[in-house]
Amino acid sequence: MFKQIMDVIVIGCGASGIAALRKLHDAGLNVLGLEADDRIGGRIKTIQYGDCYLDLGAAWCHGEKDNIVFEMANPLGLLGRPKPDNKWYVLSNGEILKSDLSESIIGALDEAVAKADKNTSQSVSECVRKAVKTNPTLTKDAKLSHSFLEWFEKNNHVGGQTDPLHGKSLKGLEESWGCEGEFMLNWKGRGYRTILDLLLNKYPDPSKELPIQINFKKEVETIKWRSPQAGNPLVHVKCKDGSLYSAKSVIVTVSLGVLKDRYNQLFKPQLPAEKINAINNLQLCVLDKIYIEFTKPWWPQTPGCFTILWREEDKAKFNKNEQWITEITGFNTVEYHPNVLLAWIYGAAAEKMEKLTVDEVKVGIEKLLSVVFKKSFNVAPVKCVTRTEWASNVLVRGSYSYRSVANEEKGGSSITLSEPLYYGENFPIVCFAGEATSHHRFSAVHGAVEAGFREADRLIASFKK
C-alpha cells in the first residue's frame, strides 16, 4: 500500500536535498525527505573530535561573492578567515627546497593552464605535460620539474590515469565559475554541518527547527515516473525495505556516483538517452583525507602546508603494497587542532588506501614520515589516524564531479543532467539537483545548495500554475 500522497518527495538529504526541502516547506508544499543513510548531510560529514569538530567531507566555504553559503553564514559571524600560512616544499629524500624556486615552477604550470585555449577537447594533464617539455622554466631541471608535474596533477585531481577520456577538460575549467574572495573560509571549529543547521533553522535557536519530515535508512530502489494508467501523473517510489511512497513530483539529489551505479535499475521507465550520456561522461573524483594526530606538534607553530615532491628512487623504498603512500601529495595544518595534520590522497591510490585497515594506514603514514620528514624535523609519534572512505561508500562513490574530455568529445553536461523529466509538456515530474547538476558551480557545496533551491523554485512555480 502507498502511504499519503505528497506534493514533493526529495530523494537524498545532503546539502542540495535539505536546501530543496527548506524552500518547498516555506512555500507551503507537503514535502518528505528520503535518506538512505542514518544522518543528513551526504558529503558534508562533521564528526566530534576532542573539544570541537573535524570535517571528513566538505570543510571550507570557497569564496564570498555570489556564494549562497557565504551569504547565509557570514552575517551570523560563523566563518573565520585563515591566518597567513607558511609553505614547505619537501623532496621525498627529506631535502627542503627553496620557496622561490618551487613557486616559480608551480607558477609556470599554473600559467600554462591559465593561457591554454579552453575551447578544445584537450585535458588539463595534456596541457601541463606539454609545458614541462617546452617551457624554459620547466626544462632547466627536468627531473625536478617531473616531480612537480606529478604533484600538480595529483593536487589538482586531473583524472584520466586509466582512461584519457576521464581526464579533467580545459573547457571544464572555463565552465566552472569560482567565487571572488577568500577561498579557505573555515567554520571556527563548528564544522560544515553548520550550513545544515542554518537551512533547517536550527541555528541560532534549536527550538525553532523547521518541522520537515525526513525518513532515514530509506534507500530508494525504484522511481516509477510514468504510469501506464492514463490520467495518473503520480511518481511512485519504492525503497529497499519494501516501503512505498507517492508524490506529484520528486527531486533526485543522489550523487553522480550513485547515478552511474544505478540509473539502469533506479528509473522506470529508463532515462532519456541524452541524460544517460551526461551521467556516463561526467566524472566523479575520488579524494580522501587522512587526519593524523601526533602526541605533540613537531612542525613550526604557524599555519601551513607541506608539499611532498616524490623522486623515483625514493618511491622504490616502498614495496608494491605500499605504493599508495607515494601518492600522498602533502600535509596541511588543521585549524583548532594544534596536534593534527591533514594528508591528501586521490584517485586509484585513495581507493587502495580505503581497502586497508586503519592500523595499516597508520603504519604507512609512519613509514612516510620516516622516509621523508625525519631528516629535517624531529617528528613526534603518531597517536592515531582518521581516514575517509568516499569511494567505497555505496551511497556516494566519490567526492565531487567534474567535466571530462568525454564531455567535450561525446557530449553531455551538468546542464543536461539538470533537465527535468516532464508529465505532458510542462509539469516537471522528476527533477534533478545535487552539485553535479550545478551549471557553473559543480564540485562545491554552494553549487549543491543553489541546485536544490533551483529545483524547488521550479516546482513551486509549476504548482502555482
Disulfide bonds with the S-S distance in Angstrom:
none
